[in-house]
């Protein structure tokens, strides 16, 4: 969180109640934090998916079946 809150509180009259749920700057900062956390979660899930696939490929290689498979051919999109 930035310097917004201390500045806001310093400028407020004595006895003012601060309500972060209606503070647009705080809400924007929270939204940015949530978006960053979601992105990190997506990156972690993708890394876990790739690691699982690598484990599958390693198991196939150890079984000797990996050499028998053929790569998928991509369909051209037109």
N, CA, C and O of each residue as an XYZ file, in Angstrom:
312
protein
N       0.840     -1.175      0.000
C       0.000      0.000      0.000
C       0.886      1.239      0.000
O       1.945      1.260      0.627
N       0.454      2.240     -0.689
C       1.259      3.436     -0.870
C       1.176      4.397      0.288
O       0.876      4.012      1.418
N       1.445      5.641     -0.002
C       1.467      6.685      1.020
C       0.125      7.385      1.128
O       0.002      8.373      1.852
N      -0.861      6.902      0.436
C      -2.167      7.549      0.394
C      -2.821      7.658      1.772
O      -3.270      8.736      2.161
N      -2.876      6.550      2.508
C      -3.566      6.560      3.802
C      -2.943      7.504      4.818
O      -3.670      8.289      5.426
N      -1.627      7.467      5.031
C      -1.064      8.403      6.010
C      -1.340      9.866      5.640
O      -1.625     10.684      6.515
N      -1.258     10.190      4.357
C      -1.545     11.561      3.926
C      -3.013     11.901      4.171
O      -3.334     12.993      4.642
N      -3.886     10.979      3.854
C      -5.314     11.195      4.041
C      -5.645     11.388      5.512
O      -6.407     12.288      5.867
N      -5.086     10.559      6.358
C      -5.355     10.654      7.792
C      -4.757     11.923      8.390
O      -5.355     12.525      9.281
N      -3.595     12.332      7.913
C      -2.962     13.544      8.424
C      -3.781     14.784      8.066
O      -3.817     15.751      8.827
N      -4.437     14.752      6.908
C      -5.205     15.913      6.458
C      -6.629     15.927      7.012
O      -7.309     16.950      6.928
N      -7.086     14.819      7.569
C      -8.471     14.727      8.049
C      -8.640     15.472      9.371
O      -7.722     15.508     10.190
N      -9.811     16.066      9.574
C     -10.091     16.728     10.853
C     -10.089     15.711     12.000
O     -10.361     14.530     11.787
N      -9.788     16.166     13.186
C      -9.763     15.291     14.355
C     -11.118     14.612     14.515
O     -12.161     15.238     14.326
N     -11.097     13.354     14.856
C     -12.326     12.605     15.070
C     -12.905     11.981     13.812
O     -13.935     11.309     13.869
N     -12.256     12.195     12.681
C     -12.743     11.612     11.431
C     -12.530     10.103     11.462
O     -11.471      9.616     11.857
N     -13.545      9.384     11.043
C     -13.457      7.924     10.980
C     -13.040      7.545      9.562
O     -13.670      7.944      8.583
N     -11.982      6.779      9.480
C     -11.486      6.343      8.175
C     -12.200      5.058      7.775
O     -12.289      4.118      8.566
N     -12.706      5.020      6.553
C     -13.420      3.847      6.046
C     -12.721      3.349      4.782
O     -13.001      3.844      3.691
N     -11.822      2.383      4.913
C     -11.078      1.902      3.749
C     -11.968      1.264      2.679
O     -11.591      1.208      1.508
N     -13.156      0.781      3.083
C     -14.032      0.139      2.105
C     -14.640      1.127      1.115
O     -15.181      0.708      0.092
N     -14.564      2.431      1.396
C     -15.056      3.429      0.442
C     -13.925      4.285     -0.124
O     -14.170      5.211     -0.898
N     -12.700      3.977      0.259
C     -11.529      4.702     -0.237
C     -11.143      4.101     -1.591
O     -10.701      2.954     -1.657
N     -11.306      4.864     -2.657
C     -11.061      4.343     -4.002
C      -9.599      3.966     -4.230
O      -9.319      3.009     -4.952
N      -8.679      4.689     -3.637
C      -7.257      4.361     -3.807
C      -6.942      3.033     -3.134
O      -6.243      2.195     -3.703
N      -7.454      2.841     -1.932
C      -7.227      1.577     -1.227
C      -7.872      0.433     -2.001
O      -7.274     -0.634     -2.143
N      -9.073      0.644     -2.498
C      -9.748     -0.401     -3.262
C      -8.976     -0.748     -4.537
O      -8.892     -1.916     -4.917
N      -8.418      0.260     -5.189
C      -7.607      0.014     -6.391
C      -6.356     -0.775     -6.030
O      -5.976     -1.697     -6.751
N      -5.713     -0.419     -4.918
C      -4.524     -1.151     -4.487
C      -4.876     -2.604     -4.166
O      -4.120     -3.515     -4.503
N      -6.009     -2.818     -3.521
C      -6.441     -4.178     -3.203
C      -6.735     -4.977     -4.485
O      -6.406     -6.160     -4.575
N      -7.346     -4.326     -5.456
C      -7.638     -4.996     -6.729
C      -6.351     -5.377     -7.457
O      -6.258     -6.458     -8.038
N      -5.371     -4.496     -7.423
C      -4.070     -4.797     -8.041
C      -3.424     -5.987     -7.344
O      -2.893     -6.886     -7.998
N      -3.470     -5.990     -6.027
C      -2.904     -7.106     -5.267
C      -3.608     -8.415     -5.576
O      -2.958     -9.451     -5.715
N      -4.934     -8.382     -5.684
C      -5.699     -9.584     -5.998
C      -5.374    -10.092     -7.400
O      -5.252    -11.298     -7.616
N      -5.236     -9.176     -8.345
C      -4.891     -9.566     -9.718
C      -3.505    -10.192     -9.770
O      -3.290    -11.173    -10.482
N      -2.568     -9.629     -9.021
C      -1.210    -10.180     -8.988
C      -1.217    -11.575     -8.364
O      -0.524    -12.474     -8.841
N      -1.996    -11.754     -7.302
C      -2.085    -13.066     -6.664
C      -2.710    -14.090     -7.615
O      -2.271    -15.239     -7.665
N      -3.721    -13.683     -8.359
C      -4.353    -14.585     -9.334
C      -3.362    -14.977    -10.420
O      -3.326    -16.133    -10.843
N      -2.557    -14.018    -10.874
C      -1.558    -14.306    -11.909
C      -0.508    -15.277    -11.380
O      -0.105    -16.206    -12.080
N      -0.067    -15.059    -10.143
C       0.912    -15.981     -9.547
C       0.317    -17.379     -9.415
O       1.006    -18.373     -9.647
N      -0.960    -17.457     -9.044
C      -1.625    -18.749     -8.926
C      -1.699    -19.461    -10.266
O      -1.466    -20.667    -10.345
N      -2.025    -18.716    -11.324
C      -2.098    -19.302    -12.667
C      -0.725    -19.793    -13.113
O      -0.611    -20.864    -13.709
N       0.310    -19.021    -12.829
C       1.674    -19.432    -13.183
C       2.075    -20.696    -12.423
O       2.714    -21.586    -12.985
N       1.703    -20.771    -11.159
C       2.018    -21.952    -10.355
C       1.287    -23.181    -10.887
O       1.880    -24.255    -10.994
N       0.009    -23.033    -11.220
C      -0.744    -24.164    -11.776
C      -0.132    -24.639    -13.100
O      -0.041    -25.840    -13.353
N       0.280    -23.696    -13.929
C       0.902    -24.062    -15.213
C       2.224    -24.785    -14.976
O       2.520    -25.768    -15.656
N       3.013    -24.316    -14.030
C       4.289    -24.972    -13.722
C       4.045    -26.390    -13.197
O       4.784    -27.318    -13.525
N       3.004    -26.544    -12.383
C       2.676    -27.868    -11.855
C       2.206    -28.797    -12.978
O       2.533    -29.984    -12.978
N       1.444    -28.263    -13.930
C       0.977    -29.053    -15.060
C       2.164    -29.523    -15.916
O       2.217    -30.676    -16.343
N       3.097    -28.620    -16.152
C       4.280    -28.954    -16.948
C       5.131    -29.997    -16.226
O       5.630    -30.930    -16.854
N       5.298    -29.847    -14.919
C       6.084    -30.810    -14.148
C       5.424    -32.188    -14.175
O       6.112    -33.202    -14.289
N       4.104    -32.228    -14.072
C       3.396    -33.506    -14.116
C       3.571    -34.164    -15.482
O       3.771    -35.375    -15.574
N       3.497    -33.369    -16.529
C       3.683    -33.918    -17.885
C       5.112    -34.435    -18.069
O       5.327    -35.473    -18.693
N       6.079    -33.706    -17.523
C       7.476    -34.160    -17.599
C       7.634    -35.489    -16.867
O       8.349    -36.375    -17.335
N       6.965    -35.634    -15.713
C       7.021    -36.908    -14.980
C       6.413    -38.035    -15.810
O       6.948    -39.143    -15.849
N       5.287    -37.747    -16.477
C       4.657    -38.752    -17.336
C       5.602    -39.177    -18.458
O       5.749    -40.367    -18.737
N       6.229    -38.214    -19.087
C       7.157    -38.525    -20.181
C       8.352    -39.325    -19.686
O       8.813    -40.242    -20.366
N       8.853    -38.982    -18.508
C       9.981    -39.724    -17.940
C       9.576    -41.164    -17.649
O      10.347    -42.089    -17.904
N       8.374    -41.358    -17.119
C       7.900    -42.719    -16.831
C       7.773    -43.512    -18.130
O       8.138    -44.687    -18.173
N       7.267    -42.890    -19.175
C       7.160    -43.575    -20.475
C       8.537    -43.927    -21.028
O       8.738    -45.006    -21.587
N       9.477    -43.004    -20.865
C      10.844    -43.274    -21.332
C      11.428    -44.462    -20.585
O      12.062    -45.326    -21.191
N      11.220    -44.514    -19.270
C      11.757    -45.610    -18.474
C      11.116    -46.943    -18.850
O      11.757    -47.989    -18.758
N       9.859    -46.907    -19.271
C       9.176    -48.128    -19.706
C       9.566    -48.527    -21.134
O       9.252    -49.628    -21.586
N      10.236    -47.642    -21.819
C      10.646    -47.914    -23.184
C       9.546    -47.677    -24.204
O       9.689    -48.058    -25.366
N       8.466    -47.063    -23.793
C       7.354    -46.839    -24.729
C       7.402    -45.465    -25.379
O       6.679    -45.204    -26.340
N       8.234    -44.606    -24.869
C       8.279    -43.242    -25.421
C       8.814    -43.254    -26.848
O       8.352    -42.489    -27.694
N       9.781    -44.115    -27.114
C      10.354    -44.172    -28.451
C       9.346    -44.681    -29.494
O       9.505    -44.432    -30.689
N       8.316    -45.392    -29.033
C       7.337    -45.969    -29.944
C       6.226    -44.986    -30.322
O       5.457    -45.238    -31.250
N       6.149    -43.906    -29.624
C       5.073    -42.956    -29.901
C       5.492    -41.985    -30.990
O       6.681    -41.750    -31.207
N       4.521    -41.436    -31.659
C       4.782    -40.433    -32.684
C       4.222    -39.101    -32.209
O       3.192    -39.054    -31.537
N       4.906    -38.023    -32.562
C       4.400    -36.714    -32.130
C       3.065    -36.413    -32.795
O       2.795    -36.842    -33.916
N       2.242    -35.666    -32.076
C       0.968    -35.236    -32.667
C       1.232    -34.275    -33.794
O       2.145    -33.452    -33.733
N       0.442    -34.386    -34.799
C       0.545    -33.428    -35.903
C      -0.480    -32.336    -35.684
O      -1.652    -32.603    -35.419
N      -0.027    -31.128    -35.796
C      -0.936    -29.990    -35.626
C      -1.763    -29.819    -36.875
O      -1.267    -29.951    -37.994
N      -3.028    -29.525    -36.670
C      -3.902    -29.224    -37.794
C      -3.701    -27.768    -38.175
O      -3.571    -26.901    -37.311
N      -3.676    -27.515    -39.438
C      -3.554    -26.107    -39.859
C      -4.911    -25.450    -39.702
O      -5.939    -26.021    -40.068
N      -4.905    -24.259    -39.163
C      -6.149    -23.508    -38.949
C      -6.364    -22.550    -40.085
O      -5.575    -21.627    -40.289
N      -7.401    -22.755    -40.808
C      -7.704    -21.874    -41.935
C      -9.089    -21.350    -41.831
O      -9.528    -20.589    -42.693
